[in-house]
C-alpha cells in the first residue's frame, strides 16, 4: 500500500484548496495539495517536497488529522495541518486554481470524492480545537475589505488608527483612551463614548496571541465604571477575542470572534454591534 500525503495549509482561519487539471476524472475538482510518499521518505519529507513542487512554497507541519482514508489503486491518504513558512502559493503542477476557504465554506467546494472523509475529519478536529480555545463561541462576524493585509493589520494594532475607527458608526472613541501593545502579554484598552445612551463603555485586556498579518487574540473585560478601566484588573471576568486575517487578491478577509458564556439575546446584540464596528472600519479604510 502506498501512502499519499496532503496538507491543509492554514492562514488566518482559512485553508488552501487546489483545483486539479488531471487526470480527466479529477479535472475541475478540488483537493488539499500533496502527493505520494517515495521509498525512503517520511511523511513530512514527502509533503515538504510535494508542496514545493506543486505550489512553490515551504511549509511548517503542525498536526496530523486523525485517521487514514483509502483512495484508488491501493493508495491511502494521510492529511496534515500545516502553515506557510516561506513564499506565496502558486498553482504550478497539475492544478490551475487555488482558493483560501473557511471551514464554513468547505461544503461549497466540489471536493474529490476520495477526499470527502478526510475533509470531514479535519472539520471534526477544528471543532475540537475551537472548544479548547474557549467554549463556547458566543458569535462571530466576518467580512472582506478591499485593502491589503498590511494596512488591515495596522488598523487593528496601531493606537491612533484604533482611535479613528474602533466604535459603532454612531459613536466615537474617547480621545487618548486607546492602548495597543501587539505582543503576547501586552495591554489592550479602549473606551467608547456611548454617552448618548447614558454611559461610557470601557474595554481592556491582555494580548494572548500574535501572528502578524494573520491573527491577533486578546482577553476582553468590560465595565461602565471608569475606576475599573483605570485599574484594568487582569483577573476581572473576561472573554476571549480572536481576530483572523487572510489576504486575498487585493483584499483582506477579517473574522472577529468572541468566545465565552453569553445569553443568546446578548450575543445577537453584540454581533450586531460588531457589524457596525466593521462598517466604521470600512469607512476608515476608504478615506
C-alpha positions in Angstrom: 0.0 0.0 0.0 1.3 3.4 -1.0 0.8 6.5 1.3 -0.4 9.8 -0.2 0.2 12.8 2.0 -1.8 16.1 1.8 -1.6 19.4 3.5 -4.4 21.5 4.8 -2.4 24.8 4.8 -3.9 27.3 7.3 -3.6 31.0 7.1 -5.8 33.4 9.1 -8.5 30.8 9.7 -8.7 29.8 6.0 -7.4 26.6 4.4 -5.8 26.3 0.9 -7.7 24.2 -1.6 -6.3 23.4 -5.1 -8.2 22.6 -8.3 -7.0 19.6 -10.3 -6.3 19.6 -14.0 -5.6 15.9 -14.4 -6.3 13.0 -14.7 -9.6 13.5 -16.6 -11.7 12.0 -13.8 -10.3 14.5 -11.3 -10.1 17.6 -13.5 -12.1 20.6 -12.2 -12.5 19.2 -8.7 -10.7 20.3 -5.5 -8.3 18.8 -3.1 -5.8 19.6 -0.4 -2.4 19.6 -2.3 0.2 16.8 -1.8 1.3 13.6 -3.4 2.8 10.1 -2.9 5.5 9.2 -0.4 8.5 7.9 -2.2 10.6 5.0 -0.9 12.8 6.0 1.9 10.9 9.2 2.7 8.9 10.1 5.8 5.5 11.7 5.5 7.0 15.1 6.5 9.8 14.9 3.9 7.4 13.8 1.1 4.9 16.5 1.9 7.5 19.2 2.0 8.8 18.1 -1.4 5.4 17.8 -3.0 4.2 21.2 -1.7 7.4 22.8 -3.0 6.8 21.2 -6.4 3.1 21.9 -6.6 2.9 25.4 -5.0 6.4 26.7 -4.9 6.4 27.3 -1.1 7.8 25.9 2.1 5.5 24.8 4.9 5.7 24.0 8.6 4.0 20.9 9.7 1.6 21.2 12.7 -0.8 18.3 13.4 -1.8 15.1 11.7 -5.6 14.8 11.2 -6.5 11.5 13.0 -7.3 8.7 10.6 -6.4 7.5 7.1 -8.5 7.1 4.0 -8.5 4.5 1.2 -8.0 6.0 -2.3 -7.9 4.4 -5.7 -5.2 1.9 -6.8 -4.2 0.7 -3.4 -3.4 4.2 -2.1 -4.1 5.5 1.4 -4.4 9.2 2.4 -2.8 10.9 5.4 -3.8 14.5 6.0 -1.8 17.1 7.9 -2.5 20.6 9.1 0.4 23.0 8.1 1.2 26.6 7.7 3.3 28.6 5.3 6.9 29.0 6.1 8.0 30.9 3.0 6.7 32.1 -0.3 3.2 32.7 -1.8 1.4 29.7 -3.2 1.1 29.4 -7.0 -0.6 26.6 -9.0 2.5 25.1 -10.6 1.8 21.4 -11.2 -1.5 19.7 -12.2 -3.5 22.5 -10.6 -5.0 25.6 -12.3 -6.5 27.5 -9.4 -6.1 28.0 -5.6 -8.7 29.1 -3.1 -8.5 30.0 0.5 -11.6 28.8 2.2 -13.0 28.9 5.8 -14.2 25.7 7.4 -17.7 27.1 7.0 -17.2 27.1 3.2 -15.9 23.5 2.9 -19.4 22.4 2.0 -19.4 24.7 -1.0 -16.3 23.1 -2.6 -16.6 20.3 -5.1 -14.0 18.1 -3.4 -12.6 14.9 -4.9 -14.9 12.1 -3.8 -12.0 10.3 -2.2 -11.1 13.4 -0.1 -14.5 14.0 1.4 -14.0 11.8 4.5 -10.7 13.5 5.2 -12.3 16.9 5.0 -15.0 15.8 7.4 -12.2 14.5 9.8 -10.5 17.9 9.6 -13.8 19.7 10.4 -14.1 17.5 13.5 -10.6 18.3 14.6 -11.1 22.0 14.1 -14.3 21.8 16.2 -12.3 20.2 19.0 -9.7 23.0 18.7 -12.4 25.6 18.9 -13.7 24.0 22.1 -10.1 24.0 23.5 -9.6 27.7 22.7 -12.6 28.9 24.6 -16.0 27.3 24.8 -18.5 28.3 23.7 -18.2 30.6 20.7 -20.6 33.4 21.5 -20.7 34.9 18.0 -18.5 35.8 15.0 -18.6 38.4 12.2 -16.6 38.2 9.0 -16.2 40.4 6.0 -13.9 41.1 3.0 -12.3 44.6 2.7 -10.7 46.0 -0.4 -7.4 46.8 1.3 -4.0 45.0 1.6 -3.4 42.9 4.7 -0.5 45.1 6.0 -2.8 48.1 6.1 -5.5 46.0 7.8 -3.1 44.8 10.4 -2.1 48.4 11.1 -5.8 49.3 11.5 -6.2 46.6 14.2 -3.0 47.2 16.1 -2.0 50.9 15.8 -3.4 53.0 18.7 -4.0 56.1 16.5 -5.8 54.0 13.9 -8.0 52.3 16.5 -8.9 55.7 18.0 -10.2 56.6 14.5 -12.4 53.7 13.8 -12.9 51.3 16.8 -16.5 52.2 17.6 -20.0 51.7 16.2 -20.9 54.1 13.4 -23.0 56.4 15.6 -20.4 56.6 18.4 -16.8 57.5 18.9 -13.7 56.6 20.9 -12.8 58.6 24.0 -9.6 60.5 22.9 -6.5 59.2 24.5 -8.1 56.0 25.8 -6.6 53.5 23.4 -3.7 51.3 24.4 -2.5 48.7 21.9 0.7 46.7 22.6 0.6 43.9 19.9 2.9 41.4 21.7 1.9 38.5 23.9 1.3 39.9 27.3 0.8 43.4 26.0 -2.0 45.6 27.1 -5.1 46.4 25.1 -7.7 49.0 26.1 -10.3 51.4 24.6 -13.1 53.5 25.9 -16.1 54.1 23.6 -18.2 57.2 24.2 -21.8 56.0 24.5 -22.9 59.0 26.5 -25.9 59.3 24.1 -27.0 56.1 25.8 -26.1 57.3 29.2 -22.7 55.6 29.7 -19.1 55.2 28.6 -18.2 51.6 27.6 -14.8 50.6 28.9 -12.9 47.6 27.5 -9.5 46.2 28.4 -7.4 43.1 28.4 -4.1 41.4 27.6 -2.8 40.1 24.3 -2.6 36.3 24.2 -1.6 35.5 20.6 0.1 37.4 17.8 0.8 36.1 14.3 1.5 39.3 12.4 -0.8 39.8 9.4 -2.8 36.7 10.3 -4.1 36.5 13.9 -4.5 38.7 17.0 -6.1 37.4 20.2 -6.7 39.2 23.5 -8.8 38.9 26.6 -11.7 41.3 26.9 -13.1 42.7 30.1 -16.0 45.3 30.2 -17.3 47.9 32.6 -19.2 51.2 32.7 -17.2 52.2 35.7 -14.1 54.4 34.9 -12.3 53.2 38.1 -12.4 49.7 36.7 -10.9 51.0 33.5 -8.1 52.8 35.4 -7.3 49.7 37.4 -7.5 47.3 34.4 -7.5 44.2 36.7 -6.2 41.2 34.7 -8.3 38.9 36.9 -11.6 40.6 36.1 -14.2 38.5 34.4 -13.3 38.3 30.7 -14.0 36.7 27.3 -11.5 36.0 24.5 -11.4 37.9 21.3 -9.8 36.3 18.2 -9.3 38.4 15.1 -8.2 36.4 12.0 -7.0 37.9 8.7 -6.4 36.4 5.4 -5.0 38.2 2.3 -6.9 37.7 -1.0 -6.4 39.2 -4.4 -6.1 42.9 -3.4 -8.4 42.3 -0.4 -8.3 41.1 3.2 -10.8 38.8 4.8 -11.4 39.6 8.5 -13.1 37.4 11.1 -13.9 38.7 14.6 -14.9 36.0 17.1 -15.8 36.3 20.8 -15.6 33.3 23.0 -17.3 32.9 26.4 -20.6 32.4 28.1 -23.2 34.9 26.8 -27.0 34.7 26.7 -28.3 34.3 23.1 -30.1 37.7 23.0 -27.0 39.5 24.3 -24.8 37.6 21.8 -27.1 38.7 19.0 -26.9 42.3 20.1 -23.1 42.1 20.4 -22.9 40.6 16.9 -25.0 43.4 15.5 -22.7 45.9 17.3 -19.6 44.4 15.7 -21.2 44.6 12.3 -21.4 48.4 12.9 -17.7 48.4 14.1 -16.9 46.7 10.7 -18.9 49.5 8.9 -16.7 52.0 10.8 -13.6 50.1 9.8 -14.6 50.1 6.2 -15.3 53.9 6.3 -11.8 54.4 7.9 -10.1 52.3 5.2 -11.9 54.2 2.4 -10.5 57.6 3.5 
